[in-house]
Amino acid sequence: MKKISTLFVSVFCMALIISGCGGTEGTSGESQKTEKLKVAFNQPEEHPQFQAMEAFGEKFYERTDGAYEVEVSPNETLGAQRETLELTQSGTIAMSIVAGSLMESINEDFVVFNLPYVYDSKEHQMDVLNNEDITSDLYTSVEDDGLRVVGAFHGGVRNVYNKEQPINTPEDLSGMKIRVMESDTNVQMLERMGGVGTPMGQGEVYTAIQSGVLDGGENNELIYNDLKHVEVAPYYSKTQHLMVPDYLIINSDLFNDMSEEHQDIFMEEFQAAIEMNSDMFEEEVAAAEEEAIEAGAEFNDVDISVFQKEVEPLIEEKLTTDTTKDLYEKVREAAE
């Protein structure tokens, strides 16, 4: 009888061990299920933002005792940014990294942070975009639309590139069809700069230039090189017209359902990811430019003052409310 009792206890203990598989043990010693958080990203794995998000995921998993596993999907595998924004809204995916211009379709006030020549430097941009005194109301304003803006990455300085010639003046861009992000502001900006702004998903640009649908694009050196656009548009001109932020957006219900402790950990680790991305970006851009030159790219510096003058009316047109005027004033004050 004693042998049967011992056998029963052993089997019972084994069953408990097996039933715990697939979960993780929390700080209280209780097993908990790991929730997978899918993140959409439109650039390759080599991009600093991808690497920063991977590091974020590891730390968030560790500090929440395995409550959340972050899975970053690069190269538009979950769709172009417009699609992934909508998938995040619906809760189909947890998060997405999207260019700032896309947020204008939800709240037009986001336009202030996307205007041409609004920032003087990367440091100025980061001081603005991660300053709660400036951004708090705007970032939480989209919660009724199913979203929350967690914060912003530096996404590089955007410049014009094309397959025809170096660009030094608006006249050099005349008639050129240049890919821009899906934003009326960016279309108007390119027109004032002398070209024809053509909205298109990033994954289509190489083929569009190659086939003649586009004459070029506008982006930072890192993306220009990583996506091999140098092969179809070798003239890269440093117009420095935009520093559009890349926002991490999360489904608002998902974020609000997290415990306060997990929310705090999330925000702390994302701030560390922002800093990691910023530290890596300049070094990566320098390496990308060198590699692009070896592949045949021709870089030229530009007197940006002529382009700044051309886009001034656009800035005035976009600052149509007290909110946008106040935000713009705060951005410029942060540069002083």
N, C-alpha and C positions, 0 to 999 in steps of 0.2 A: 504493500500500500504506500509505503514511503517512497519507493522508486517511482510509482505512477505520479505521485504528487510532485516530485522533483522534475519529472519530464514535462508535466503540465506547465509548471512555472517557466521552464526554459523556453517552451514553445510560445507561451504568452509574451514573454519578453522579446523574442525574435519578431513576433507580429508587430509589436509596438515600434521596433526599429524600422521595419519595412514600411509601415504606414507613415513614418516621418519623412520618407524620401520625397524629393521634389520641393521641399520647403527649406527654410533656414531657421536656425535657433536665434531668437531675439535675446535682448539683455535680461528678460525675465526668465529665460530658460524654456519658454514656450515656442513651439514650431510655428513659423509664419510663412505664408506664401509669397514668393517673389513676383512682383508685378513688372512686366516688361514694358518699357517706354520707348516707342519707336520715334526716331528723330529723322526728318527728311533734310537732305543737304544736296545742293546742286553742283558741288565741285568735287575734284578727286581727293583720294585719301592723303595725298601729300600736302594738301592745303593746311595752313596753320590752324584754321578754325576747326577742321576735322580733328586734328591732333589734340587741340584744346578740349573739344567735346568728348573725345575718348578718355582723356585724363579726368575730366569732370565726372563721367560715368563711373569710372573706377572708384573715385573718392566718394561719390554719392552712395554707391553700393556698399562700400566699406563702412561708412559712417552711419548708415541706416540699418546696419546688421543684415544686409541682403534684402531689404524690403523692396528695393527697386533696382532693376537692371536696365541700363540705358543702351540702346542699340542704334547706332548712327548709320544711316544708309546714304552713301555718297552717289555722285554722278547722276542725279535725277532719277534714280531707280524707283522712287515712290511718286515720281511725277515732277513737272515743272513747278516753279515756286507758286504761281497762281493756284494751281491744283492743290498743292500741299497746304497752302494757307486755308483753303476750304475744307480739306480733310482734317486739319487741326481744329477748325471751328466745330465740325460735326462730332469730333471725338474719335474718328476712325483711326487717326494716329495721335500720339501724345504731343509732339512738338515739331516745329520746323524752323529752319533758319531762312529768313526772307529779307530781300532788299527793302530798305525803308520806303521806297516809292510805292510798293504794293499796299502799304498801310493807309495810303491816302484814300483808297477806295472805301475804307471803313470809317475813317475820321479824317477829314480834309486838313485838320490842324497839323497832321504829321508832315505836311509839305514844308514847314519851316526848316526841319532838319535835313531836307533833301534839296534845298535850293543851291544853285551854282555859286561857288566861291563864298559860301557862308562861313566856312572854317578857315582859319589861317594856318593850321598845322594839325597833325595827328593828335598831339597832346591837347590842343584846344578842343578838338572834337570829343575826345574821351572825357575831358573835364565836364563837358556839357551833357553828354548822353548818359552818363552814369551818376549824375548829380540829382538826387531825389527832389531837391528844392525846385529844380527846373522841370523834371520829367514826370513826377509822381502822378499828377492828375491826368496827363496825356496817356501814360502807359496803362492806367487802370480804366480809362474811358471806354475801352472796347470789350469790357467784361460782359455786357449785355449781348454782345455779338459772339460770345463763346470763346473769347481769347483773353490772354493776359500777356503783355510784353514784359519779359523777365529782365532784359537789359540789351545792350548793344555791343557788338564787336566792331573794331576798326576793320573796314573792308578795302583798304587801299585808296590810292588817289587815282581817279579815272582820267584817262587820256584818250585821244582819238587815234585810230590806226586805219589804214586803207591800203588798197592794192595799186594805187596810181602814182602818188607823189607825196613828199613831205608837206605838212600843213603848217603855215606860219600866220595866215590871215583868214578872215571869214571868206574872202574871195576864193581861196584855195579849196574850200569845201563846197563851193557852188555846185549844185546839182547832184552831189554825192549822196547815195542812200546809205545811211549809217544806222546800224542796229542800236536801239536804245531799250531800256527796260520798259515794261508795260505801265506807262504813266503819261498822262497828258502834259504834265510839267516837263518831263524829259523830251517829249516830242517838240514842244514849244522852244525849249532850250536849244536843241540842235538846229532848229530853223533859224533862231536868232544868231547862232554861231555860223550860219551860212549854208548848212547842209539840209538834208531831208531825214528827219527822225523816223525810223521804222521799227515799231515794237515787235519783238520776237523772243521766243524762248531761247535760252543760252545754248541748248543742245543742237539747235538748228543752224547756228551762225556759220560754222565752218563750211557746210555744204552750200549755204545761201551765197556766201562770198565766192566760193569756187564756181558756182553756176551762173553768177552774174546777177542774182536777185538782189544782192547787197554789194556795195562797194567797200564796206568796212564796218567797224564796230567801235565801241568805246568801253574801255575797262582798264583795270590796273595791270601792271607788268606781269604779275604772277599768273593771273588767269590767261592773259594773252599768250604766255609761253606754255603753261600747262595744257591748254586746249589746242596747242599747235596752230593757232591762228597766224603765226609768223609764216607758215607755209603758203598761205593764200593772201596775206595782207602784210607785206614786209615793212611798210612805212609807219613808224610809231612816233607820234608827235606829242610832246608833253604840254598839252593845253591845261592840265590840272583843274579841269572845270568842275569836278565833283568829288566829294568824299561822302558817298551815300552810306549810312550805317547799315549793318546787317543785324537785324533783330532776331533774338531767340524768342519765339512765341510758343505758348503752351495753352492747351485747352483749359479754360478757366475753371470748369467743374472739377477737372482732375487736380489742379493745383489747390483749389479750395477744400477738396476732400482730404488732402494731406494733413497730418497732424501739424501743430504749430512748430514743434521741434523739427520735423522733417522739412517744413517750408524754410525755416531758418538755415538748415544745413544746405538745402538746395541753393538758396541765394548766396550763401558764403562761398560755396564751391564754384558757382557760376562766376562770381567776381574774380576768383582765382583763374578761371578759364579765360576771362577777358584779358587779364594781365599777361597770361601765357601767350595768347594770340598776339598781343601788341609787341611783346618782346621778340617773338619769332618773325614778325612780318617784315621788318626792314631788312633783316639778313636774307630772308627768302626772296624778297623782291630783287635785291642786288644780284643774287645767284641766278634768278630767272632772266634778268636783263643780259647778263653775261652769256648765258646759254642761248638766248634768242639771237644775240649778235652772231654767235658761232653758226646759227642756223640760217643766217642771211638777213636778219632784221637791221633796219637803219633807224636809229633813234635821233631825234633832234629836239633841242630846247626851243621854247616858244616865249615870246614877249606876251604874257597873259593879259596885260592891261587892255589891249584892244578887244579881247573877248569879254573881259569883265565889263567894259563899257556897253557892249552889245546886249548883255543879258540883264542890265540894270532895270529896264522897263518890266521885264518878266517878274523880278523880285517884287516890284511895287504892285503889280497886278495880283500876285498871290497873297499878299498881306492885306486881306479884305476885312478881317474882323479884329476886334480888340484883343482876342486871345492870341491870334497869330502875330499881331504887332508886338504884343507883350513878350511872347516867346522869342521873337527875333531880336528884340532889344536885349533880353537876357543872354542870348547866344553871343551877341556882339560884345556885351559887357564882360563876358568871361574871357574874351581875348585880350582885354586891356591889363 
